[in-house]
């Protein structure tokens, strides 16, 4: 708008167009009023902009934002003018007081605008970059359940001993316990006499308290069977 003051006489009628359902007309009306209105009308219109901005599309928001920036520039110019007036009217206390008051009000508007402008310019924190990690396939052989149970204990040594020996001299027990690890008769006897050393000079394997409950129960039953025979 090159000559905004030419439409000043129609400001009163133009204010009713702010609520027009055609948002293009409403945007033109409020931007014109902000350029042509006096101090009181501009203050009233600025209070309506908050609700007005939520009802218009982004294209019209840009127009209102540009106008707001123009008004802020005018405030800077007015503040510069008021500072010159303050410097020249030091002897007139009434005029000096009024000039200082106007300068303070302009400064409040500028500070509020700067605060709002900083909030709108705060950059969003970038999301952390996701670094892809290649996971190598696990080619290790599967561990059997019984191997996992006895690993890292004294039973592991006993279990490996039975797995490695190829002899027919094993304790035969109940068929339901055939999957449990079994020991040669010599090792079974040494389990019940941990304080003695066999003739071969080998140390006893251990005692029943170090075995799994199922193995210890089978060994105890075998001992009773041997004693009865």
CORLIN-V363537 format. One record per residue. N is the residue number from 1. PSI is psi in radians with two decimals (none if undefined). OMEGA is omega in whole degrees, -180 to 180 (* if undefined). NEAR is the number of other C-alpha atoms within 8 Angstrom. Layout:
n = (N:N)
psi = (PSI:PSI)
omega = (OMEGA:OMEGA)
near = (NEAR:NEAR)
This chain:
n = (1:2:3:4:5:6:7:8:9:10:11:12:13:14:15:16:17:18:19:20:21:22:23:24:25:26:27:28:29:30:31:32:33:34:35:36:37:38:39:40:41:42:43:44:45:46:47:48:49:50:51:52:53:54:55:56:57:58:59:60:61:62:63:64:65:66:67:68:69:70:71:72:73:74:75:76:77:78:79:80:81:82:83:84:85:86:87:88:89:90:91:92:93:94:95:96:97:98:99:100:101:102:103:104:105:106:107:108:109:110:111:112:113:114:115:116:117:118:119:120:121:122:123:124:125:126:127:128:129:130:131:132:133:134:135:136:137:138:139:140:141:142:143:144:145:146:147:148:149:150:151:152:153:154:155:156:157:158:159:160:161:162:163:164:165:166:167:168:169:170:171:172:173:174:175:176:177:178:179:180:181:182:183:184:185:186:187:188:189:190:191:192:193:194:195:196:197:198:199:200:201:202:203:204:205:206:207:208:209:210:211:212:213:214:215:216:217:218:219:220:221:222:223:224:225:226:227:228:229)
psi = (2.05:-0.48:1.26:-0.54:-0.22:-0.34:0.30:-0.63:-0.36:0.27:-0.70:-0.79:-0.51:-0.44:-0.51:-0.33:-0.17:-0.57:0.23:2.47:-0.45:1.85:-0.43:-0.76:-0.72:-0.70:-0.75:-0.66:-0.84:-0.61:-0.63:-0.74:-0.63:-0.50:-0.53:-0.20:2.91:-3.00:-0.76:-0.71:-0.66:-0.72:-0.71:-0.69:-0.63:-0.55:-0.44:-0.25:-0.59:-0.86:-0.56:-0.67:-0.49:-0.19:-0.02:2.81:2.98:-0.57:-0.72:-0.50:-0.61:-0.68:-0.80:-0.66:-0.70:-0.68:-0.70:-0.70:-0.66:-0.72:-0.63:-0.70:-0.67:-0.60:-0.70:-0.73:-0.71:-0.65:-0.69:-0.69:-0.73:-0.63:-0.62:-0.66:-0.72:-0.66:-0.44:-0.20:0.62:-0.48:-0.39:1.76:-0.68:-0.83:-0.63:-0.74:-0.75:-0.70:-0.70:-0.68:-0.80:-0.69:-0.69:-0.70:-0.71:-0.70:-0.67:-0.73:-0.75:-0.69:-0.73:-0.69:-0.74:-0.69:-0.78:-0.62:-0.62:-0.69:-0.64:-0.32:0.08:2.09:2.52:2.49:2.22:2.50:2.49:2.38:2.34:1.99:2.04:2.38:2.14:2.21:2.03:2.44:2.53:1.83:0.08:2.53:2.55:2.51:2.22:2.74:-0.73:-0.52:-0.68:-0.53:-0.59:0.00:2.40:0.20:3.08:-0.45:-0.43:-0.73:-0.73:-0.73:-0.75:-0.60:-0.77:-0.57:-0.57:-0.46:2.32:1.42:2.70:-0.02:1.25:2.74:2.18:2.22:-2.64:2.48:-0.47:-0.24:0.28:-0.36:-0.23:2.57:2.39:2.86:2.70:2.76:-0.67:-0.73:-0.56:-0.76:-0.63:-0.43:-0.56:-0.13:1.18:-0.33:-0.15:2.78:2.23:2.93:-0.53:-0.19:-0.04:2.57:2.57:2.63:-0.66:-2.93:2.97:-0.48:-0.30:-0.06:2.77:2.64:-0.71:-0.70:-0.75:-0.68:-0.74:-0.68:-0.68:-0.71:-0.64:-0.63:-0.76:-0.64:-0.68:-0.70:-0.63:-0.50:none)
omega = (-176:-179:-176:-177:-179:-179:-177:-177:-179:-177:-177:179:-178:-179:179:-180:180:-179:179:-179:175:-175:177:178:-179:179:178:-179:-176:178:177:-179:179:180:-173:-175:176:-175:-177:-179:178:178:179:-179:179:177:-180:-175:-178:178:-178:-177:-179:-176:-176:-179:-176:-179:179:177:179:179:-180:179:177:179:178:177:178:179:178:177:177:177:177:179:179:179:177:178:-180:178:176:178:-179:-179:-175:-176:-178:-178:-180:-174:-179:179:178:179:180:-180:178:179:179:179:178:180:177:180:178:180:-179:179:179:178:180:179:179:180:178:180:-179:-178:180:-179:177:179:180:177:180:-179:179:-180:-180:-180:179:180:-180:179:180:-179:-179:-179:180:-179:178:-177:-178:177:-179:-177:-174:-177:175:-180:177:179:-180:179:179:-178:179:179:180:-180:-174:-177:178:-178:179:-177:177:179:177:-179:179:-177:-179:-179:-176:180:-179:178:-178:-176:170:-177:-179:-179:178:180:-179:179:-179:177:-176:-178:-178:180:-180:-177:-178:-180:180:178:178:-177:-177:179:-177:-176:-180:-177:172:-177:-177:179:-180:180:179:180:178:178:179:179:179:179:180:-180:179:-179:*)
near = (4:3:5:10:6:6:8:9:6:7:11:7:7:10:10:8:10:11:6:9:5:6:9:7:10:13:12:8:12:11:10:10:14:10:7:11:11:6:6:7:10:11:8:8:11:8:7:8:8:8:7:8:8:6:7:9:6:6:6:10:10:8:9:10:8:8:9:8:8:8:8:10:8:8:10:9:8:9:11:8:8:12:9:8:10:11:7:6:10:8:5:7:8:6:8:13:8:8:11:10:8:9:11:8:8:11:9:8:8:11:8:8:9:8:8:8:8:8:7:6:6:6:4:4:4:4:4:4:4:4:4:4:4:4:4:4:4:4:4:4:4:4:6:6:6:6:9:8:6:11:8:5:7:10:11:11:8:10:11:8:8:11:7:6:6:5:5:4:6:9:9:4:8:6:5:5:7:8:5:7:8:9:10:10:9:6:10:10:8:14:12:8:9:11:4:7:10:9:5:4:6:7:6:12:9:9:10:8:5:8:10:7:6:7:11:11:8:9:9:8:8:10:8:8:8:7:6:5:4)
